[in-house]
Amino acid sequence: MIMRIDTIRLDEDSETPLYLKLADFLRSAILSGEAEGGERLPSIRRLSDAAGVNPATAVAAYRILEREGWAVARAGSGVYVREGNAPREAAARNREDGALADLASGRVVVPAGVLDMAAGAPSPGLFPASIFKALMDEVLDRDGGWAFGYQESSGWQPFRHALADYLRSSQAVDADLGDISVISGAQQGIDIAAKALLGSRDAVAVETPTYRGALAVFWSRGAETIGIPVDRDGMDLSALEVAARTRKLRLVYVIPRYQNPTTVCWSGERMRGLLALAERHDFWILEDDLLSDLSFGERRSPTCLKSVDAADRVIYLRSFSKVLMPGLRLGAMVGPRQLRDRMEGAKRATDIATDGLVQRALELYLRRNLHQAQLERLRAHYGEVYASSVRAATSLASLGVSFDPPGGGLHLWLRLPPGISGVALRGAALARGCAVVPEAVYVAGTHESGDSHVRVSFAALSAREAETGIAILGEALAALPALPGPAGLRSASVRPLL
């Protein structure tokens, strides 16, 4: 059967990237039988012309299908629908858990009344909203309309000065003002780095499993992601060196402190080893630092990579989303001087400049040291929720569940008993009123596999709610494999997968 592509209609007004929509169209054609196993899919040129997109978008869509197991690329021949069980198994997984496709696209769908242990955003009750209201009022009284004008692409200079002082005192990052850029959150920072460094078929190594939002950015650039395993001390550097010897690595993306989703904190030895490999094989490192402020006393996370980056190989991302308010969409990027012009150009191409009013308010917030009181409040609250979550998860040991208490961050990484998949447990738990995220969502590519864990987030919950959610997870696990998939869940909230 020949798949028809003249019916492709992509809504450009939607927030969903075009490459994801195109991948959805192709996936649906395979599921429906319109494109059969072994059939050659349209060429990049034909597909991009029919969809009205550029060829890079078509390449990114095909790469998603390859990584999900729907298609296989044959050198010099094209892309084909994968034969065998992979498409059928994927379809079965979709029937078992209808929300998995949303998770794979970076969206968390949480039905009404379900305990949300999937999304990583903090509870709005913890936001310093009244403080920021007062700061914004002060900024408007002081600056008037100037607060709404265009800023420098790299950020409002007084705020960058405040960021330099903050990074020096809190992270031991001694950055020159010209190396600091204000960004609209870590996700934009990943996008800017990818635009500056990656083109189609460039190779980027990532921890596997890793943050889904970063994978989506790299795939949208048409890059090849190479998953490198993670153990208790961080990325497997032996495996990374093998990859660097066999491929010309352009970038290595890492989350060294409370890694998402595994919760691992890299050892100092692994950090130093990664920096040495970067010099030896001439690649850049993108360090995503999001949760390192949230340590709860059992152990402190080590220093960040950027603070010991003598060779200036690290692009450092620091977001305020988890310790302030996600809606601020504000963070800092410290780049190598060699990349300064390239990254500033990528920032301008993305959004010209970041919100000036918010920069001015956060400058006052940092200068007056108000963030310390907020951090203490968060550590006290999440320390209690974390302790309750660890106790509850430890009680699942009789069911074969194990985990390594991370001592910080906003989630736990639960290792499931043999024969139980994260996808199956997610569906069973959702039917009982608790949403978690399976490992399969975080896997980097087709050559990597794994679904023997679930990520359990306590970011938006109280201590009691976290205990209840983990108890539900235990009930769902005990009932597998007999429990049917979720049904009758009508209304839902939709938010990004963090």
Secondary structure, DSSP 8 states (H G I E B T S, - for coil): -----TT----TTSSS-HHHHHHHHHHHHHHHTSS-TT-B---HHHHHHHHT--HHHHHHHHHHHHHHTSEEEETTTEEEE--SSHHHHHHHHHHH-TTHHHHHTTEEEEETT-EE-S-----GGGS-HHHHHHHHHHHHHHHGGGGGS---TT--HHHHHHHHHHHHHHH-----GGGEEEESSHHHHHHHHHHHH--TT-EEEEEES--HHHHHHHHHTT-EEEEEEEETTEE-HHHHHHHHHHS-EEEEEE--SS-TTT-----HHHHHHHHHHHHHHT-EEEEEESSTT-B-SS------GGGG-TT--EEEEEE-TTTS-GGG--EEEE--GGGHHHHHHHHHHHHSS--HHHHHHHHHHHHTTHHHHHHHHHHHHHHHHHHHHHHHHHGGGGGT-B----SBSSEEEEE--TT--HHHHHHHHHHHTEE-EEGGGG--STT----SEEEEE-TT--HHHHHHHHHHHHHHHHHTTTS--------EEEEE--
